[in-house]
Amino acid sequence: MERLVEGESSVINLATTFDISLPAGSRYFLILKNAGLISHEKDGRVSRCALVAGSLRDTLNWIETYQGFWEDKFDPITEYLDQT
């Protein structure tokens, strides 16, 4: 996703940039597409991905909503680990 901030890219280009196989890259991008974080278009034999910024904002808002909840849950664990 960080690479897509620079602009859209082909799945092949992204897969080779991160040294993963094309099938693994395609599965990963399908997960991101289903989550609404990227768009995916096929132009002939070339598959292109682009970042969907609005979805990232929604995700960040959701994370921020629950951040305090999870931080409170980890405090007792941190205290316990500090004692042992």
TORSE-259790 format. One record per residue (C-alpha): z, y, x. Coordinates in pm, whole numbers, padded with zeros to 5 digits, always signed. Layout:
// TORSE-259790
ZYX
...
// end
This chain:
// TORSE-259790
+00000+00000+00000
+00074+00232+00289
-00282+00189+00411
-00417+00276+00065
-00248+00617+00078
-00536+00713+00308
-00788+00617+00038
-00951+00316-00121
-01052+00023+00094
-01224-00311+00065
-01011-00623+00042
-01186-00760+00351
-01102-00448+00552
-00738-00459+00444
-00708-00831+00517
-00848-00795+00868
-00633-00488+00937
-00318-00689+00868
-00441-01017+01018
-00415-01223+00699
-00673-01454+00549
-00901-01326+00276
-00758-01572+00016
-00401-01463+00103
-00502-01098+00083
-00672-01153-00252
-00360-01319-00396
-00140-01035-00267
-00371-00769-00411
-00380-00950-00746
+00000-00929-00761
-00011-00555-00686
-00287-00508-00945
-00092-00696-01213
+00210-00478-01132
-00006-00170-01192
+00043-00043-00836
-00322-00063-00731
-00659-00065-00902
-00920-00325-00815
-01293-00299-00867
-01571-00532-00770
-01903-00379-00666
-02143-00665-00608
-01979-00882-00344
-01737-00612-00228
-01391-00587-00382
-01224-00247-00346
-00861-00148-00396
-00706+00194-00453
-00350+00313-00498
-00233+00406-00850
+00003+00695-00778
+00142+00726-01132
+00272+00370-01125
+00445+00434-00795
+00624+00733-00948
+00738+00518-01239
+00861+00250-00998
+01050+00505-00789
+01214+00649-01103
+01321+00299-01209
+01467+00227-00865
+01654+00559-00861
+01800+00483-01205
+01958+00160-01082
+02036+00267-00725
+02394+00370-00803
+02457+00047-00993
+02351-00170-00700
+02526+00042-00439
+02853+00000-00632
+02802-00378-00635
+02746-00394-00259
+03056-00189-00168
+03302-00476-00233
+03081-00715-00035
+03072-00470+00256
+03452-00433+00244
+03497-00812+00241
+03261-00859+00535
+03439-00585+00730
+03771-00766+00680
+03644-01107+00796
// end
